[in-house]
């Protein structure tokens, strides 16, 4: 059984969509950092940590961001790659580094994070507030 043993939130103020970053610890032995709390049209949701999809230059072999026109290293024109697309036709330029495999575990993670986010919002109103997110020494 996997249990959420700790959630740490860093609130981001004055941003329309990005509401915060969070870190979650499972069973006091595994941490996932840099998840984002995003304000969407249907409320808050959690974005898992991700990395930009890279493609190799056929001329020199260096990595470049997907959809780049020219190589950052040698300047050669890059071959256009067929990237996966979302249901609305946009290209997927990022890939999750870590993510839940099923809906029930995603729900467990989201509930824990959103509950802690509400607590952290209240804490942030107190004089001398300091986010617990900044003391991640695990």
Secondary structure, DSSP 8 states (H G I E B T S, - for coil): ---EEEEEEEE--S-SSEEEEEEEEETTTEEEEEEEEEEETTEEEEE--EEE-EEE-TTT--EEETT-SB-TTT--B-------B-TTS-B--EEESS--SSHHHHHHHHHHHHHHHHHHHHHTTSTT---GGGG---
